Amino acid sequence: MTYHLRPNVRWSDGVPLTARDVLFTLHAILDPRNPVPSREGYDLIDNAQALDPYTVRFHLRRAWAPAVATFFTYGTSPQYVLPEHVLASQAPLDRAPFDAAPSVGDGPFRFVAWQHGDRLEYAANPRYWRGVPAVKRVDVRIVPDPQTNMTLLQSGDLDFNLVAPGQWSALAQTTPLAYAYAPTALIAGVALNLARPPLDDVRVRRALAQSIDRKAISTDVTLGRYPVANTDRPRFSWAFDGSIREPAYDPAAADRAFDTAGWKRGSDGMRRKGGEPLELTYVQFPETSTGVRAAVMIQRALHERGIDVTIKSISNAQLFLPASDGGTLASGKFDMAYVPWSMGADPDDRFLLGCSGAVKNYMRYCDPQVDRLEARAATVPDRAQRASGYAIIDRIVARDVPIVYLFNPTYIYAYGRRLRGFSPNAFTPTWNAYAWRLGRP
């Protein structure tokens, strides 16, 4: 494949962005000293050469259909072109001063300052290739508490913020804000750790799914703004198949399945097997009010089926750290976990369901047939054939239930009426920040 750069793009310090930067970035991604989230796809490139200052040709060892939608764009682990003239002397990049103070960029805003735990500050980039942004300064506040965010919105201290459906309902009645709605590539669900008994038993996993009224969660917690999901495909994906279903809410069927798996109710109504109680630890992060409310409903539903669920609240940062840094998900220190997965523009989901090297397969799920189908679907160029393969994968996964899928959100962004041109897309709310304007409320 051939990667073309715009000749008029410059870094914020005036240096042209060229093919040398792309090649430098590729080498940085593949350098084992650099802890990138994923090298999937990039590790298939066996040759890359600059054809001219603004054109790079990649040659892959084998066909890989997601390449165009992944390399330096909206993949599941997005990578961005790096400035060689700044970073060439700072390897390995995990200890580069650039990490704490990125001195140059190629976007509409340049980095100014980072007050750790409080905010990041940016100023308009006078060399931005589309022209100087009308907004001269952007401050990104770091506020982990959802209620505090809502208060800041109401007071006008924030110009925009993502809000949960429950917050949206309250804000719409009390505060004169505008709203933007964006279907997302996010799939939220409950990851089941198959490495921990009894979750290694498919009968138990299916019974758990039958115990949870996902439609009620969508209706009561998200006011219907987050439709129920049954696969990891966003509804706008060309690989989405609406006919696929995980086990539906059916308490009686769940009770029979738990009984068949040997987990019988005792006189206290709780389930035991061989004298051991059916107890599960459910981890979630407090930064999401939607996830917190869903956890309470799931805990109550499973208790009604005789399962003792302990909810453990862990910060977003700690939950998603690598295993080497003690990350809860990556190290498998949970039974059930509320996880929102960001899917890419391409439906390739081996990063989630693959048997080996799947960086976000927190479930420890491995099905040889799924693995073979994933490999094939990623190499076939025909979209219809790929969609057919993913439908087979999705049916197998719906049967095996390594994830109890909850919903594919339509995000709600509240913003002050003085902010013009705000138009979030499925992947990021700031993609068109260069076009924002500030006017009278």
N, C-alpha and C positions, 0 to 999 in steps of 0.2 A: 504494500500500500504506500501511497505517497502523501506526505504531510506538507501542506503549503502554509506559509506565514504571510501576513500582510506586510509589504515593504515599508509602510508608514508607521509601524508600531515601534515605539521607543520605551525604554525603561524610564522611570521617573527622574533619573539623573541625566537623561539625554542620550545614553548609549543605545544604539539600535538593537532590537531583539532579532537575532538571526538563527540560522540553522545550528550554529555552534552551541547556542543555549539549549536547543532541543537535544542534541547529542550528549551534552554534559548532563542534562537532566536524566536521560535514559541510563547513563552509566551510574548516576547517583542512586536511582531506583534499584538497580541490580547489584549495587555494592552491598555485600552482606553486613558491613559495619553500620549501615544506615537502617534504623528500625522502622521501615515503612509498613503501613497496615497490611498491604498485600502487594505481591508482585505478579498476580495472576494476569496472564496475557503478555505482559512485558517480558516475562521470562521465556516466551516463545520466540522473541526476536533474536535471530542469530546473526543478523547483519543490518547495519544502519549506516547510510552514507549521505553526505550533503551533495546534492546535485548542483546547487548554486547557493548563494547566501540565504535564500529564503525557501528552499525546497529540500526536504529530507525524504529519502526512500527507506522504508522498513521491509525487510524480508523475514518471514516467519518460517520456522522449521516445519510447521504443518498448518493447514487451514484452520482458522479460528474466526468464526462468524461474528462474535461480539466486538471485533477489533475497532471498527469505525466508531461505534457508540461507547467505546471504553477509553482508548488512548487519549489522554489529556482532555477529557470531557466528562459527562455525567455517568461515570461508571460507579460501581458499588464502593470503590475506594478511590475517589478522584485524586489524580496527580496533576500538578501544575508545573509549567515551564519555569525553570530557575535561572537566575542571572549568573552566567559563568564568570563574568568579570569581577563579581563580588565574592562568590563562594568557592572558586577554584583553590584558594589558599586556606580554606576553613575546614577541610575534611579531617575526620569524619563529621558528617553534618549533624549528628545527634548532640555534638558539643559546640556547634558553631555559634558565635556571638549573634549571628543573623537570626537565630531562633527567637531570641528575646527582644531583638530590635531590628526587624527587617528594613534595612535602610533604603531599599528600592523596590518598586513593584511596577506592574504594567497595567493596572486597573485604573478606574476613575478617581480613586482616592489613594493617597500615600500615607504610610504609617507615620504617626507623630510620637505617641507615647503609650505605654502599657502600665497601668497601675494595678498590680496583681490583686485579684480578688475584688476589684472595684469597677474598672472600665478600660476600654481601649479607645484611643483618640486618633482620628484620621483627618487629613486636610485634602482639599481638591487637588488633583494632579494636573498641573498646568500643561503637561506634555501628553495628556491622554489623547489617543489617536482619533476619537470621535469628537474631540473638542473639550474645552474646560467645563466641568460640571457646574450647573447653576448653584447647587448647594455647596457652600464653601467649607463646611466642617461636618463631620459625623462623629458622634460619641456613642460607643456601644457600652451600655451599662451591663454589669454582671450582677444579676439579682436572682438568686436561686429560688426564692420563695414566691409562689404564684400569687398569693394574696397581695404581697408588696408590689408586684408588677401591676396588678389591677389598680391599686391605690395611686401609683405613679401615673398610670394612664388617665385616671379620673382627674388628677391635679394638673395635667398638661406637662408633667416633667418628662414623659416619654412621648415621642411622636408616633411610634407604632410598636406593636408587640403581638406575638401569638397569644391567643386566649383560648381557654378551654370552653366547650359549649355551655357549661354551667355558668361560667363567668360572662360569656357573651349575652346570655339571657338577662343577667343582672345589669350589665353595662347598658344594654339597649334601653332599659327603662329609666336609667338615672343620668346618663352622660351623653352629650351630643357628639358622638364619634361617628366616623365612617367605617365601613367594613369591606374587606376583600376576602373572597372565598377561592381557595385553590385546591383542586384534587391533588393528592400527593402520591409519591412513589413509596410511601411508608406503609409497612404492614406491621400491625401490633398484634402480639399474641403471647401466650403463656408457654415458655419453653419447658419441656419435661426432660429431666436429666436421666437418660436411659442407662447411665452407668450406675445408678443407685436403685436397688430393689425397693419397692416392688414395681418401679416404673420401667423396668426391663421387660415386664409382662404386658403384651399388647392388649390383653383383656382388661387390665387395670387402666391403661391409658384410654381405651375406648369408653370405659365406664366413667372416667373422669370427664371426658367430653360430654357424655350424656347427662352428667350431673349439673352442667353449667348452662344456664339459659342465656346464650349469647345475644339473642334478640332483645331480651330484657335489658341487658347491659347497654346495648346500642341505644335503646329507647330511653332508659332511665338516666344513664350516665352522660350520654352524648346527645340526647334529644334528637336522635336519628341522624345527626350530622355525620357520624362515622358508621357507615353501613357495615354489616357483618361480612367478614372475609372467611373464605374456606380454603384458600391457597395463598401463596406468596405473590400472586400476580396483582398489581394495581389494576383497577377497573379499566383504565385507558390503554393498557398494554395490548398489543396485537396477539399475545399468547393467552390472554384471559379467556377462560371457559366457565361461564356462569352455571353450567350444569353440574359441576363437581361439588360435592358436599361432604363435610366431615360428619361424624355421627351426630344426629340431632338431639336436642334436649328431650330426654325421656327418662325421668327418675325411676320408673318401674323397671325399665330395661337395664339401667345402671345398677340397681339393686341385684338383679339376677346375675349380671356379669361379675360383680364383686363376690357374690356367693359362689359362683362357679370357679372363680380364681382362688377360693379358699378363705376369703376375708368375710367372716360371718359376724353378725351383730351379737353383742353380749347383752346382759340384762340392763346395762346402762345405755344401750342404743349405739355404742361405739363398736367399730369393727376390729377384730383381732384374728391372727392366724398363728397357730402354734404358741398361743399365749402372748404374742407380741402385738401391740396396738398399731393401727394404721395411722401413723403420724407423719406429716409432711411439713417442710419448711418452705415458705413462699417468700421470695425476695422481690423487692420493688424499690424504686427510687422516689423520694418525696418531692422532687422538682416537678412531677406531673400530677396535677390534681385529678385528671381523668384516670390515670393508672391507680392512684390511691383509692378512689371510689370503686373502681372495678375490683380491686383486691378484696375490699370488704364484702362485696356481693359474692365473689367466688368463695371466700372463706365461709360465709354463711351457708351457701349452697352445698358445699362439701360436708359441712358439719351435719346438715340434714340427712346426708347419706351415711353418716357414721364415721367421718374422717376428721381427725384433729389437725387443723392447719394453723401453724404459727407464722404470722407475717413478720418479716424482718426488713426494716427500712435501711437501705444503704445508699449513699450518695451516688448520683449519676457517674461522677468521676471514678469512684472506687469500683462500681459495678462493672464498668467496661474497660478497666485497665488490663494490660497483658498479664498472662499467668506469671511471668517473671517478676512482676510488680505486685502480685497478690490480688489481681482482679478476680472478683467473685465468680463471674460467668466463665472466664477462660480457665480458671483453676477448678471449676466444678463444685464449688462449695454451696450447693443449693439442691433442692428437689424440684421446685417450680420457680419460674422467674418471669416477671412481666418484662417483655423486650419489644421495643420498636425497631424493626429492621428497615434500613434504607436500601431499597432496590434500585438498580441502575436503569438507564434508558433501554438497555437490552435485557431480554428475559432470562439470560443465563443466570442460574442460581446455584451453581456448584459450590460457590463460596459458603452457602448455607446448608446444603444437603449432601455434599460430597463426603466420601469416606475418609479421605486423607487430605491434609492441607487446606481444609475448609475453615477459614479463619473465624467465621461466625456460626459454625455448627456447635453451638453451646449444648445442644441436646445429646451429642455423641451418637448421633443417628448414622447408621451405615446399612444400606441395602445394596447388594451387588448389582441387581437389575437397575436400580435407580442410577448407580454410578455409571454403568455402561450407557444408559440412555442419555445421561447428562453429557458424557464425552461425545457421543454421536451428535446430539443436538447442537453442540457448540462448533461442529465442523461442517455441517450441512449448510450450503449457501441458500437453499430455497426456504423462504419464510413459511410457506404452508407445511412443508415437511418438518420444520423445526417446531411449529405450533402443535402439530400432531404428536411429536415426541414429548413435548412438555405436558400435554394433556394426559398422556399415559403416566408420566412421572407424578403429576398432581393427584391422580386417582390412587396410586400406590401410597403416596404420603398421606392422603386423606384416610386411607384404610389403616395405616400404621400409627397415626396420630403422635408424631414426635413433638408437635406443636399444636396446642389448642388455639387456632387462629381466632382473634377477636374482631378486629376491624381494619379497614383501609380508610383512613381519615380524609375528610375534606377539611383542610385547615381553615381556621377563621383568624384573620388578622384585623385587629382594631387599630385605627390610626386617626390622628388629629386631622381636622378638615383643612388645615393650612398646608398639609403635605399633598402635593399634586404629582400625578404620574406613578403613584405606588401601585405595582401590578405584579404580585408574587406568582411564580410558576410552580410546577410540581416538585422542583428540586431545591429552590432557594428563593427567599423573599427579596433578595437584593440584586438579582441578575441585571436589572435595568436601572441601577442606582445613578448611572450617568444621566438619566432622563428626569430625575426627580426635580421638582421645583417647590419653592416655599411661597405661599401667597397669604392672603387674608383668610382667616377662619370662616 
